[in-house]
Structures are given as structure tokens and as C-alpha cells.
Amino acid sequence: MEYRQLGRSGLRVSVLTMGTMTFGGKGGFAAVGATDVAEARRQVDQCLDAGVNLIDTADVYSDGLSEEIVGEVLAGRRDDVLVATKVRMPMGAGPNDAGLSRHHVVAGCEASLRRLRTDCIDLYQVHEWDGQTPLEETLEALDLLVRQGKVRYVGASNYAGWQLMKALGVADRTGTPRFVSEQIYYSLQARDAEYELIPAAVDQGLGVLVWSPLAGGLLSGKYRRSVAAPAGSRQLTDWNEPPVYDQERLYDTVELLVAIGADRGVSAAQVALAYLLGRPAVTSLIIGARTREQLADNLAAAELRLSDQERARLDEVSAPALLYPYWHQAKTARDRLSPADLTLLGPHL
């Protein structure tokens, strides 16, 4: 297992992170999975044995049950692993049970600590943008938690580029903790993050944690143009996270993943994961599975290295169109582009 520095922090995390959204199966999260304590323990053992050192969860997953299961499974070995969780989503019906106010951030952290059975969260992430709470208030709340020793590092998730840069600017101005990472959706199914979020990570020295790197299973090789969707599948039917805007391009991408996988003797999923691990700024991919067999297959991606030719073919089949102002910059600013700019514009020059 390879370990990478998380942004500009001194923390080293495995290139694969264990995701726990399947833990619990409560409420709407039952559609994702319903992993119980016994199976969660087996999966955690499997990941730790493979060298994974980061487990990612969130307070909202199964209304806190995911965190409770993580806490129970890590009892007696908490020091062997890093734990990341999140705050922002509704955790009750009250007017202050959601958002990134000082009240909710502090109360959410304390509740997560109880559920996780720990005295410190290694990476505490704001789960989503809150446009109604001043960033100063949110960052001051995170600063309080860091100074109290309840949180070690802070990160953001699902921010737009301008929101992320504004937060970093406010942190620098106020002397409050700077986000060390961003957790984002990024996959061969949709490379939207390359417009702003990947360049921002390169420019600002942020780590990138990727959620749903297999696009909710769409890139697993099970969803093909010539093959019926698996029985009971919700993808490409009534499940829209992530949304699919170009189904034909998705099928073209999957066919290439399957072909490269066949040539290498590995799964399409491993090829898709290995591709992301070679992209700029990417630190770790958050993987989760309903079965131990799927998990074992995903874990094997940490050892797969694609050739330049294979990467170029995947780049071509999945390339995002250049939106404005990027197509204009590719034409008229090519003489003064930074490494961050080149993450998107490089192939177009």
C-alpha cells in the first residue's frame, strides 16, 4: 500500500480509504447498503490487513448508526487507524440541527465523538456548503475544536471552486485552521472536478479525497451497452447520484475499461481506480463494497499501474469539453500557464 501526504499537512494516508456509507442501512441509506457490525468488522479487518489507514464516515450516514458501528468495530484498536467524519447535514428536526453554525459544528463534533467512542477525530470535514452561515463563524468553531484537542485536521467536501478559495482566504485572514483537504466526486464518468477543484488543490496544496470513484458502480463493468443491468439495480433507472448526462459516452468509457482490464487480467473497476490514482493532486480514493469479494477487488487497485498509452486512451474517451473561459485560455494564455492551469489545459495545447 502506498501512502501519500495529505495536502501540506504532515499526515500520511493510504491511497485507498475505507468508506462506510453502507454501514447501518437505516432510512434512505438502506438503498446503498445495510452492513451490520459483524460484516463491518470483517471488512475493516480486510482493509487494515491490506494497509488502509483511513476510515471515512459521516454523522448523517444512517442517522449516526454508521459512526456507531465504526466506533464499536475499532474498540481496542483506535490508535491503529485514522478516522474522518463530517458535519453539516440535518441530524434532527430542530432549526439548529443542520448547517455550519458554531452551535451545530460544536454539537455535531461532540455527538460524533460519543458515537465513535473516541476523544479525537483525525480529519473533521464540513460535508457541504452553508451559504447562510458566515465562514468566519464556521472556521472559528473548527478552530475551537482543534484547540480543545477534539479535532486534529479539518477539510471541506462538495464545495465549488470559489467557495473553497473564499474559505481558504478567510482562514488565512483570521488565523483559523486551513482546510488540508477537499473530498469531492471525481471519476471517469464525470471529470467536472478538473475545471476548478483539481487546479485549486494543486495551487493551494490541498489533498484530494475522492468519493464514489466508481460512479456508484457504473464503472464496475456491470453496466454495458450490450448487457442488461444487474437484477435489482437502481443505477441508470431511478437512482441519480451521480447523474448521467451522456449515457453513450459512459458506455464507451466502460467498454474501454473492460478491454484494458481484459488485457491486464484485472477488473474494469481496478482500471478505473488506478486511473484516478494517477491524476494530479489525488491523495486517496474512498472505496466501499457490499461484499468482501468486491472489497478485495477494489483493494487490489492500489498495486495496478497503467501505461501512458492506456491512460491516454482513457483520457480521450472521457475528456470533458473545455468550457469558457478555458477554451479561450487554451488559445490565448498558453504562454503563461501555471502547473495548476495545465492540469486541465495541458492536453489541449
N, C-alpha and C positions, 0 to 999 in steps of 0.2 A: 504494500500500500504506500502510495506517495502522500507526503504531507506538504501543504503549501501555507505560506504566511497569509494571515487574514488581513488584507489591506496593508496599512502601515503599522499595524499592531505587532506585538511580539508573539501573538498566539498562532500556533501551527495547527491546522485542521486537516483531516484526511480528505482526499479528493472526492470521496463519497460520504454522504451524510445520511443517517437513518431518519427517514420521515415517519411520523406516527399519526397521520390523519386517519388511517384505517383503525386505530386503536379505539375500542369502545362501541362504535356503531350506534350511537344514540341520536335520536332525532333525524334531521336531514343527512347527517353523516353516515347513516346506515347504507346509503346508496354507494358510498365509497368503499366501505368495508366494516367488519364487525369483529376485529381481532380481540380475543379475550386475554386474560392475564397469562394463562398457560402458554398460549401461542406467542404472545408478545415476548415472553421470557425466552422462548426458543429462538425467535427472530433476533432479539438483542444479543443473545449468545453467539449466534451465527455472524452478526455484524462485528462484534468485538473480536471474535476469533479471526476475522478477515482483516483486522487492523483499523476498522472505523472507530474514530474517537469523538464524534459529534452526533448527538441525537437532537432532532428538531421537533418541537411541538408547538402548541398554542393553547391559550386558555379557552378559546371558543370551540376547539375540536371536541365534539360530543359533549358540549357544555361542561368542560372541565374533566371529563372522565379519561380522556387521553393522558392528561397530565397526571392524574391519579395512578393510572396503570404504569406510566413511566416511573413514578416515584416508588411504587411497590416493587417493580422489577429491578430497580437499581439499589434497593435497600442492601446495605453492606458492601457495596462496591461503587458508591457515588464518586469516589476520587479517581476511578479508572476511566471516566468519560466526561466530556464537556456536554453541558445541557443548554440548549437555546429554546426560548419560548417567546410569546408575543402578547401584545396588549393593544386594544382599540375597539374590537368588535363588541356588540351587545352581550352582556352577561346577566341581564335581568330586564325587568320591565320599567324600572325607575328612570327618571330623567337624567340621572348621572351615572347610569350603568353602561355607558358606551362613550367612545371618544378618547381624546388625548388631553383632557384637563388634568391638572395636578391631582385632583381628587381621584379620578379614575385610574390614572397611571400608578399612583402610590397604592391605592386599594387593590388594583389588579395584581401588582407585583406581590404584595403580601399574601393574597389568596393563592397565587401560583406557587409561592414558596411552601405554603401549607400542603397543597396538593402534591407537589413534587417531593415533599419530605426532605427538604434541603434548606440550608441557610444562605445560599448564594446561587444566583443564576449567572452562568458564564457569559451568555450573549442574550440581552434583552432587546427585542425588536418591536418597533411600532409597526403594527400589522397593516395599516392603511392610512392614507392621508386624512387629516381632520382640518377642513378649511375654515372651521368656526372657532378653533382654539388658537390663540397666538403661539407661534413656535417658541417664543421666549418662555412661555409657561410650561410647555411640554418639556423643553430641554432643561429647564430649572428643576423640574420634577425628576428627570433622569439623573441629573447631577446630584440631587439629594440622595437618591438610591445608591449611586456609586460611592458617595462619601460615607454612607452608612454601611457599606460593605455588602449590600444585598445584591448588587449587580456589578459585574466586572467590565463588560464591554456593552456598547449599545449599537444598534443597527436599525435600518429602515427597510420597509417592504412595500412594494407596489406604489412607489412614488413616481410621478412624472419627472422628467429631467429638470424642469425649472423649480419644482418643489424640492427636489433633492439638493440642488445648488443653493436655494434660499436657506434651507435648513443648515447646510454646512457654513454658509456665510453668517447666519445668526449665531451659530456655535462659536465661530472664530471671534465674533464681535463681543460676545458675552462671557467668553471663557468657560462655557459649559461643554460637556463631553461631545466630541465629534463622532458621528457615525463612522464605524470602522468597516461597515459592510452594507450592501443592499441585497435583499432577497427578491428575486424577480422571476417572472415567467420568461423562458427562453428555450427555444427548441428548433429543430429543423422544420417543424410545421409552421412556425411563425417566428421570424427573426426580427420582429419590430424593435426589440431592445437595442439593436445595433444603431438605430438612428440617434439616440440620445444617451441611454443608460450605460451602455458599454463604453462609449467615449468618455462619459463623465467619470466612470470608475477608473479608467486609465489616467485621466488628467488629475483626478483628486486622490488617487491612491487608495481606492476602496476595494475591498474584497467583494466578490460576487458569488452569492449562493443561489442556485437555480432550482426553482420548484417546478414540478411536472416536466422534467427534461424529456420524457417520452410522450408529451402531449396527452396525458391522461390515458395512455395505452395506444393511441393512434399510430405511433411509430414502432409498435412492437412486432409488426409483421402480420398481425392477425387481420388487419383491415386492408383488403386489397381490392382492386377494381374487379378482378375476376373471381373473387371468393366471397361467399355470403358472410355477413358479420356473425361472430360467435353468438350462440344462443344466449338469450338473457342480456345481451349487450345493450348499453344505453348510448354509447358513442355513435355519432352520425345519425342519431334518431332524435330523442328528446333531451339529451344531455349536451349542454352548450359551453362547458368550461374545459378546455379553451374553445372559443368559437372557431368554426372552419369557414373561411371566406372563399377559398378556392379549392374545391374538392378534387379537381383534376390535378392540380399541382401537388396536392397531398398524395394522391395515388402514385404520381410519377416519382415522388421522393421515396415513398415506401418501396416501390419496385426496385429502385436503385439500392436502398438499404438491404433488401433481401438478396439482391445479386452480389453485392460486396460481401455480405455475410456468408453466402454460399461459397464464394471463392476462398474465404478465410476459415471456413469451418466453424463459424460463430453465428449467433443470432442477430437478426436485424436490430434488436434492442441494444445489443452491445455496440454495434457500429454507431448507432445514433448517440449513445452516451460518450463513446470515445471521441466522436466529432466535437462535441461541446467541450470536452476537457482540453482540447487543443485550441480553443478560441481565446482571444485576448481577454485578460482580467478575470476569467472564470477561476474561482477557487475550489468550489465543491458543488457536486450535484446531489440534490436530495432525492433519495430513492425510497420507495415503499412498495410492498407487494402483498397480495392476498395469500400467497403460498410461499413456503420455504424454497420451492423449486424456482419460482420466479425471482426470489431474492438472490439465490445463488447465481443465477444467470446475470442479474444486474451487477452483482459484486465483481464478477469476472471482467467487467468492462474496464476496471482500474488497470488491468495489465495489457489492454489492447492498444496498439499504436498504429494509426492509419498512415498510409503513404501519402506523399504530396499529391500524387495523381488521384488517389481515392478522395482526398479532401477537396481537390479542385472539382471533381465531378459532383460531389455533394453541394459544394458552393454554387455551382451553376444551376442545378435543378431546383434549388430552394431560395435563390437570391431574391432579396426584396428590391422593389423598384426604388430608384432614387427620387424621393420627394423634394419639393422646394424647401429650403434653399440649397439642398445638397447637389442636385444636378447642376445648379449654377456654379457652385463652388468647385465642382469637379472640372468645369470648363475654364473658370477664370481665376481660381485661387490656388491652383496646383503648385505654384512656385513657393508658397509659404504655408504648407500644411504641417500640423504637429503630429506626433505619434497617435494622439487621440483621434484626430481627424482621419488618419489613414486606416483606422480600424474599419471604417465604413467605406471611405472613398478610394482606398488603395487599389482594389481590384478594378476600378473604373478609370484609372489613369493610363 
